[in-house]
Amino acid sequence: MRLALAAGFGLALAAAAQAAAERRVALVIGNGAYQNVPMLDNPLPDSKAVAASLKRMGFDVVEGYDLRLDAMRTLVGAFAGKLDGAKVALVYYAGHGVSVAGENYLLPTDTVLRNETDLDFRTMNINLVMRQMQREDRVNVLILDACRDNPFAKELARSVRTRSAVVGTGLSEIATNAAAGTMIAFATDPGRTALDGTGGGNSPFTAALLKHIETPGISISAVMDRVRQDVWRTTNEKQRPWVNTSIIGEFYLNPAAAPVTVASADAAAPLPAATPAALQTPQMLEVKLWEAAERSGQSEDYQAYLESHPNGYFAQIARNRLARALATRRSDADAKGEVKGEAKVAATQSDEAGLLLSQKDRIEAQVRLRAVGFDPGGASGNFGPGTRRALTAWQTAQGLPASGFLDPGQRKALWEQSEADYRKLAAVRPPEPKARAVTVQRPAQPRPAPAQAQAQPQRGGGPSLGEMGSFLGGVGSLVGAVRR
């Protein structure tokens, strides 16, 4: 009993910490009872099971099932209304979907498609849903178990008037290049159809998703990797889920730590009182640091969070905040006439963090500083005091505000200015080590017998000093041999 109370207290504490840190909103739609095409058995149990799972993980779920077009639009509007200030937005859809000319459409249960015009007025374009999710900086997750056969393919194929309006199989790929912090998951590869489940059970994709989605303490990328592996195996390598993501770092659907198993406990012993120090878990400390950054709204505080938790739960949101602050800063500077060509405002730590320099980039920056005469004291990739001094000296020499930090404009200027010298420096190679002389021991030659000794023939002009020395040496050897 006491163990159950303790476990319940721990779960309540984790839920309270999560609720205090963020709001997470989900939209779940399952359409199976189609009126004008064959019905689907799986979307209803699939979507209801996913909605229940999301609720257990603390999501505020907006859900609807077997929706006509008007009800579907109303539900998406209710979902959009809850997104203000939310840190995570997730959409799960199960049902029919079609792809025409690279655009993806979700089909309400009352859909009738006789021509291209019906796509605009009788379906829901996925881009409409994504626009609601991407109005603020947040983590966005779109999961589509809708890659089934297009039931209106023949009607649409007969009605399309342009070659570009190709009626595709399955759904088309959705790019995330312009959508920072977004993950899009299809039940199978773009352009292919996914398999349905049996009877009233779950589809292969959603069954695998439900198996892994609540696993505590693993990133969503790891969740989708496991889902892909399970679906590939259970379908005998006929279906492979597809994921496209621009999420940087790790995002956790269920950030709770893995449960701790207690071997035994004294049922009669009272539970220890919870002290504030005992509640300072790493997760709680991360939440407090994030809340402080959110309250201040300062780039320096978001950067401090990233330095402490580069792969933390809110890392992607912090990077989005920094990127937006940098863009606003540059725009304001342009409006004031402070930027002419290269940047003329002092670069900050946040500006440099927005560059997302890798270890290799940092090493190259140090080498380039050295190439133009500003020695950072080494090229380890760590921007320590030596590098900051070198950057400050370089900025002063260029007439830039000396801050010791790089921003995009200054990085570009340093790279361009140092290119020629950097290439020369990179071309220098340490000299090849000289090969050491190797002495080869040759077997001793037998000394010639006295009778074999012959005088060397003389060349014109008489013997040279060398030849005379050789001759006298030979005579000495002969005399020594006779004495012996």
Secondary structure, 3 states (H helix, E strand, C coil): CHHHHHHHHHHHHHHHHHHHHCCEEEEEEECCCCCCCCCCCCHHHHHHHHHHHHHHCCCEEEEEECCCHHHHHHHHHHHHHCCCCCCEEEEEEECCEEEECCEEEECCCCCCCCCHHHHHHHCEEHHHHHHHHCCCCCEEEEEEECCCCCCCHHHHHHHCCCCCCCECCCCCCCCCCCCCCEEEEECCCCCCCCCCCCCCCCCHHHHHHHHHCCCCCCCHHHHHHHHHHHHHHHCCCCCCCEEEECCCCCCCCCCCCCCCCCCCCCCCCCCCCCCHHHHCCHHHHHHHHHHHHHHHCCHHHHHHHHHHCCCCCCHHHHHHHHHHHHHHHHHHHHHCCCCCCCCCCCCCHHHHHHCCCCHHHHHHHHHHHHHCCCCCCCCCCCCCHHHHHHHHHHHHHHCCCCCCCCCHHHHHHHHHHHHHHHHHHHHCCCCCCCCCCCCCCCCCCCCCCHHHCCCCCCCCCCCCHHHHHHHHHHHHHHHHHHHC
